[in-house]
Amino acid sequence: MTDNKLVHIVDDEDAIRRSASFMLKTSGYSVQTWASGAAFLKEVRHAPEGCVLLDVRMPEMDGLEVQQALLDRGVTMPVIVLTGHADVSIAVRAMKAGAVDFLEKPFEKVVLIAAIEAAFDRIAAADGAAARAAEANVVLGVLTPREREVLDGLAQGLPNKTIAYDLGISPRTVEVHRANLMAKLDVRSLSDALRLAFAAGMGA
């Protein structure tokens, strides 16, 4: 399904914008085109979420500068970098900065669609993780601060004695907190409690 999947095409070449836009629209995607990285960055705060096809060679700001600016602003839309030049070092830099893929022009439709679908898979995974984290934090809201500290210690793989030492309490008290938090979370096993802790980002 490609309904409502939006692709932002950022490329200074009108011909590329037109051809890629046509190719994607006929494949069922929504498309917005931008003639420069600066134009895209100016509006990105209000732009609907989607994936970004980002040309590397552009005047004013090149694609890697735009990609970095997006990261600096906390924009998490996945980026696919396009270039007309076989430049491996740019590909490596783009991928290190989090690009989903790197495509050389002229690209085949099947390759472009595969890269875009990988980008949308990344959005779905991030949304799923955020939703799971939000749900887990709501569930963990029933715990006292001390019970959360004990759970965090367990999530770090620490034994009861170490948790007790770190928190300045006895190992027996850690066991009591552990039993209490499992009862409050309505979980039967430590692994179930840890799944919630990890989803909420604990144990890092």
Summary of the structure (lengths in Angstrom):
residues: 204
radius of gyration: 23.3
end to end distance: 35.9
largest distance: 71.4
contacts: 602
relative contact order: 0.09
helix: 57%
strand: 12%
